[in-house]
Amino acid sequence: MSSIAATRGKLIISSLVVALTSILLLTTALAKIADAHGNVVDPASRNYGCWARWGSDFQNPQMATLDPMCWQAWQANPNAMWNWNSLFREGVAGNHQGAIPDGQLCSGGRTQNGFYASMDTIGDWKAQNITNNFRIKLFDGASHGADYIWVYATKQGFNPITQALKWSDLELVGQIGNTPAAQWTPESGGGVSILVNGNAPNRTGRHMLFTIWQASHLDQSYYFCSDVNFGGTTSPSPSASPSRSASPSPSVSPSRSAGPSPSVSPSSSPLPGGCSATYSLTGQWPGGFQGEVKVTAGSAAITKWTVTITFANGQTITQVWSATITTSGSTTTAKNVSYNGNLAAGASTTFGFLGNAPQSSNGAPTLTCSPV
């Protein structure tokens, strides 16, 4: 065989390997989503958040600078994100501290031969803003129900950016007992969800929530780490209503560009009983971007809100979390979801979205907010 023919044969084999690998990843992702269990989707757990932000664009090199902790997780094992709904152990019999060593809580004690080990990596994970009185939303794709759900928060002084999580760092701040799936809320895409109230006073800044969900169908314990910011101003949360039929659409960004140029839209001061909204560009890559809108109540509490978003450069929103939207022409109307409509006077919440944008321009939209 000539050297040219040999080289050509090697190229063909290499191409086939790449194609088969992509097909295997996609097939695995679809199979795992179909065999759904569940996860904390708000405030998003680490692997659910990485899937929600990057599942349709997981090869985009911009992730390395925009979301470096997710980047390391995708590189370590992409199936930990595709399989975001199966971070569990079996046969623990309630002895969670005995089964899971310090420093390994976010991976469930390196469950499933270290499948989720990257969740334990120390660093600056994306954090969602919450108040000291908060609620977590747990999605149960297979309607298992719960023997119990325990929600812990780290103690004041713990720094998740530099410290590994230990059991001694945690304080129980919320729980519910036996709750059959029939008592949970049905989700439009399938499965059910439940809200669990938490109260973590005297905490400010970066923290972690650690949730244990003891499913009812087997002795099956799920473990979730969510990065949060008590009273802060950073990071949106991913979609809190996952679709069981969602499927990844792998794509590669054609070129690496400089990081995003943050922009913030102006907004009027909130009126009594009213609200205001501000926009921030939190990520950008060729043809696409990620944005966040902060909604702030006026001098009186509100029970719901509506934000209109009008783009001037042909941008379109493709995915949203922590809000529901309708679009007419260049204007998108966003409304609160069940867990973030009630705002005390001066309190804030956020919702985020992904969008498409012309590469030539991606200006900030015009926003209006009303408490209706």
N, C-alpha and C positions, 0 to 999 in steps of 0.2 A: 504494500500500500504506500502511495506517495505521501510525502509530508503534508502536502496540501489537502489530500483526502483525509488524512488522519486528523488534521486540525479541524476540518469541516465536520467530521464525525463527532469530535469532542464538543464543538459548539452546539450541535444538534442535541446531544445528550444533556449538556448543561441547560439548554432552553427547556427541555422536557422536565428536568428536575425542578426548575423554578416554577413551571406551570403546575406540575403535580403538587408542589408544596403549597401554592396559592389555593388550589382546589381543596386540599386537605384542611387548610386553615378555615376556609369558608364553610366547608361541610361540617367541621367540628363546631364552628360557631352556631350554625343553624340547629344542629342536633342538641347542643347544650341549651339554647334558648327554648327549643320545643320541650325539653325535659326540665322545665323551670321549677325552681324551688323559691328562693326569695332573697331579699336584701333590704337594708335601710337605704331608701332613696332620697330622704330629706331629713336632716342634712346628709348629703350623699356619703356613703362609705367610700373608702379609697378606690377599690376596684370598680365599683359601679360608676363613680365619678369619672374615672379614666375611660371607661367604655362609653359613657354618655357624651363626653367631650370629643373623643377621638376614634370611636368605633368605626365611623365611616371615612376616616382619613388617617389611619394609624401609621402610615408610612411617611407622613408629612414631616420633613426634617425640622420644621418650625417648632414641633413639639419639644425639641431639645432645649430651646430657649424660653418658650412660652409656658411650658409645663414640665420642668425637668424631672420631677418625681414620677410623673406618669411615664415619661420617656424611659427612665430606667426600668420601670415595671414592664412596659411593652417589650423592651429588649430582653429582659430576663425570661419572660414567659408570656407571650400574648394570650395564651389560653386562660390565664388567670383573669383577664378582662372579658374575653368572650364568655367565659364560664362564671360570670359575676354572681350568679344566683346559687352557687353550690359550695360556699365556704363553710363547711360543717365537719363535725366529728361524730362518730357513733359510739354508743356504749360508755359514755362518760358517767352516767348515773348520778348526775348532779355535782360531781366532784370536779368542778371546772379548774380550780386552782391546782389541784393535783395533776390534772391532765395537761395543763398548759404552763410552761415555764415562763418566768419573767423575761421580757424582751421578745416574746413570740406571740403576744396576745393577738396582734392584727392578722396573723396567719393561722390562727387556731392551733398554735403549737406545731407549726410546720406540718399541718395536716396534709394527707394525701401525698406523702413523700416530698414535702416541700413545694408543692404546686403553687402556693400563694406566698412563698418566702419573701418576695419583693415588697409585700405589704408592710413588713416590719422595718424596712429601710428608714433610717433616721434622716430627716431633711424637711425642707419647706414645702410640704404638700399644700395644694390649694385648700383654702379654708373658707367656710361659709359663715356669714354674719348671723348671730342669733342673740336673743335677749336671755336674761337669767331665768325667766319663766318661758319655757319653750316646749315644743312638741316634736317628736320624731315620727316619721312616717315609714312604716315597714310594709313592703310589698311581698305578698305571698302568691307566687304564680301558680302553685299547685293546690291551693286551698287546704293546707295542712292544719291551720289553726295553731293555737299555742297552749301549752301547759302553763307557761309563764314567759314574760318578757321583762328583763332587767336592764335598766339604763344607768350607766355610770358616767361621771364626769371627773376629769383630773382635778386634783387639788390646786389651789392657788400657789404659784411658784414653780409648777411643772412647766417645762419648755419643750414642746414636741419637736421643735426644730433641731434641738441638740441632745435630747435625752430619749433613751429607749423606754417604752411603757412597761411599768411593773404593777403588780396587783396592789402594792402599797401606795401607789400614786392615785388610786381610784376611790371615789365615794359614790355610793348608791344614791341616785337623785330622782329616780322614777321607776315604776313597775306596774304591771298588771298581772293578774292570776289567770286561771284557766279560762280561755275564750275560744269557743268553737268558731270555725271559719264562717258559719252561718251568721255570726254576729259581726263580721268584718264588712267593710264597704266594697261592693263589686266594682271592678275597674272596667272601663269600656273596652280595653284591649284584651281582657281576660284576666283571671286571677282576682284577688281581693287585697285590700290594704287596711291598716289600722293605725290610729294615732295614739301615741303614748305620751302623756304629759311628763315634763321634767322641771325641776326647780333646783337651780344651782346658784345660790346667792353668793355674794362677795367674790365673784370671779370677774376678771377683766382680761382682755387680750387673748392670745392664742392658747387653745386648750384642745383636748380630745374628748369625744364621747365614745364609750365602749358599750356596745349592746350585745346582750346574750338573748337569743331567741330559742327557747326549748320547744321544738315542734311537737305536735300531738300524735302524729301517725306512727312514729318510732322513737326510740331513745336517740334522737338526732338533735345535736346542739349546734347552732349557728353563731358565729362571732364576727362582729363588724366594728371597725374603727372609722369614725367620722372626724375630720379636722374642722374645728370651728373657731370663731373669733367672737368673744363676748363683747358686744358694744362696738365692734370695729367697722372698718369700711373697705374690706377687701373681698374679692372673689365671689363669683356667682355660684349657684348650685345647679347641678344638672337636672334633667327632667325628672319630676317626681311622680310621673305616671308612665312607667315603662310599658312598651307594647311587646307582647309575647311573640308577635309575628315580625318584629323588626329584624332586619338582616344587614350585615355590614356590607359596604360597597368600597373595597380597598381602592385607594388611589394614591398616586405619588405626586407631590408638588414638583413642577418642572424646574424650579430654581429656588435657591435659598435667598431670602431677602433680609434686609435689616429688620430689626424688631419693630413692633407697632409704634406708631406715633400717637400716644394717648390723646384723646380729645374729650372734652366734657361740654355738653350742651348747657346753655343758660336756662334758668327756670325762674318763674316768679315766686315771691315769698308765699308760703302757704297761708291761706285765709282761715279764720275760725271755722271749724267744721269742714274745712277743705283739705287739699293736699297739693303737693308739688312733686315734680319728677325731674331727675337729671340723668343724663346719658354719659357713659364712659365706654370708650373703645378699649377692650381688654386683650384683643389679639387680632392679628391680621396676617394674611398670606396671599399669594397671587390668586385673585378671583374670589376670595372669601374673607370673612372676618367674624369675630366674636364680640358681642356687645353686652352691656349690663345697664339696666335702668334701676335707679334708686327712687323709691316712693316714700315720701315723708308726710305724715299727718300734720295738720295745722295746730292751732291752739286748743282744739277740742278733738276728742277721740272720734274715729270713723270705723265703720263696720264693713266697708267695701270700697273699692276704688276702680277707676277706669282710666287708662292712659292711652292717648292717641299718639302715634309715631308716624311722622310724615318725612319721608326721604326725598331728597332733591336730586340724587345722582343715579337713580334707577336701581338702588339696592332692593333686595328681596329677602325676607326672613324665611329660613328653611326649617328651623327647629327652635322650640322655645321650652324653657323650664320655669316652674313656679309661676306660671300664668297661662291663661287660655287666650287665643288670638283669633281675630277675623281680619281679612284683608280686602280692601276695595281700592283698586288702582295703586297709587303710591302711598296710601295711608293704611296703617295697621292699627287695629284697636285691641288693646290688651286688658284683660280683666283678672282680678285676683282669683286664686283658687281657694279651696276650703280652709287652708291652714294659714294664710297670710293676709286675709282681708281686714281682720280686727287689729287696728293700730291705736295705741294710746296717744294722747296729745304729744306731738313732737317726735314720736317713734317712727322708725323706718323699717322697710323691708326691701328686698331686691328681687328682680327676676332677670334672667339672661336669655340669650338667643344666639344662634348661628345664622349667618346670612351669606348671600352671594352679592358681589359688588363688581362694577366695572373696574378694571385695573388702573384706569386713568384717574379715577376720583372716588373717594369714599368719605364724603363730608358728614358731619354730625346731623342727625335729624332734628326737626322741630317737635317739641313735646308739649302736650297739655295734660292736666290731671284733674279729675273730678271724683267726688266721693259717691258715685252712683254705680 
